[in-house]
Amino acid sequence: MVSWREREARNEARFRDQNEWIEATNGSFGPNPQMAFVGECGDANCTETVNLSREEYEAVRSTANRFLIVPNHENPDNEQVVSEGPRFAVVAKIEGWGLVVARQTDPRSPHVPRVGR
């Protein structure tokens, strides 16, 4: 049986995959000062978006355990707010399923085998 913590971590990874697609797709349309990304919190029903520049998005993706969220959507049980502003916040997974799944499913890491979802 899948625990709620693992389910939450897999939701975050799916949202991250969606944002990777958004970033790649918007890149094909030329320069865009800001793009709308989905929040990567663990709530599968959350539909809030945030606007980021490509540089801001790339800074979030620079580390496998970091996720983009709407402010105040963090889960203090297993993540730490790394940065926060009026438009978005960045959290780092610090332990448990969140950290394991973040590393296992990082789409930018050639060294980590992909795990089926």
N, C-alpha and C positions, 0 to 999 in steps of 0.2 A: 504494500500500500504506500502511495506517495504522500509524504507529509505536507502540511500546508507551507512549511518553509521552503521545501524543494519546489513546490508548485509556484510559489512567489518568485523564486529565483529564475525559474524557467520562463515565467511571464516577462520578467525584466530582460532576459536574453532575447526573447522574441521581439520585444519593442526595440532593442538595440539593432537587431537584424533589419527591422522595418526602416529605422533611421539610416542605416548603411545604404539601403536601397534608395531612400529619398535623396541622400547626399550624392550618390552616383548618378541618379536620374537628373537632378538639377544641374549637375556639372555639364551634362550634354547640351543644355540650353544656353550656355554662356555664363558670364559673370553675373552673380546675383548677390546684392549686398546682404540680404538675410533670407533664410529659408525657414519654413514651418516644420518642426520636428515633433514627434510624439514624445510625451513624457515617458520615461523608462522606469516608473515606479512599479512595485509589485502587484498593484491592484489591476486585475485583468479587465475590470469594467471602466477604468479611468480612460477618458477620451480627450484629456486636456493636451494642448500643444504649446510649444514655446518657439519663439523666433530667435535664431542664432545666425551669426555670420559663419562663413566656412571656416575661418580661423578659430572662432570660439568652439565650433563643433570638433575640429581637429584636436584642439587642446583637451577636450573631454576624452576623445578616443586614444589619447597618447598612452594610456595605461589600461590594461585589461580589466581591472577591478573597479573602474569608474563608470558611473551612469549619470545621465542627464535627467533631472526631474523638475517638476513644477515646484516652486518654493512651498515648504511645509508638507511635502509628500514623502519625506524620509521615514525610514523605519529605524529608530535608535537602537533596536535590539541587535541589529547585525550590520549597520552601516554608519559611517561618520560623514558629516557634511564637510566637504573640502573647500568649497567656495559657494557663496550665495549672493545673489543680486536681486534686483526688482523683477527681472524677466525669468530667471532660471537659477537652479542650484545644481551643484555637482556633488555626488556622494561616492564614497569609496566603500566597497564591501570589505569588512574587517575579519569575518569569521564565518564558520558554518557553511551551509548550503549556498548561500549567496556568493561567497568567495570561491568555492569549488566550481560552481556552475559558471560564474563569470570567467574564470580562467579556462575552463574546458570548452567553452563555446565562443571564445573571442574570435570574431571573423578576421581579425587582422594578424593573428599570430600563426605563423607557419610552423611553429614548434609544438603546438598543442593539438592533439588529435581531436577532431570534431566528435561530439557525442550526439547520438540520435535523440530527437525531441519528439 
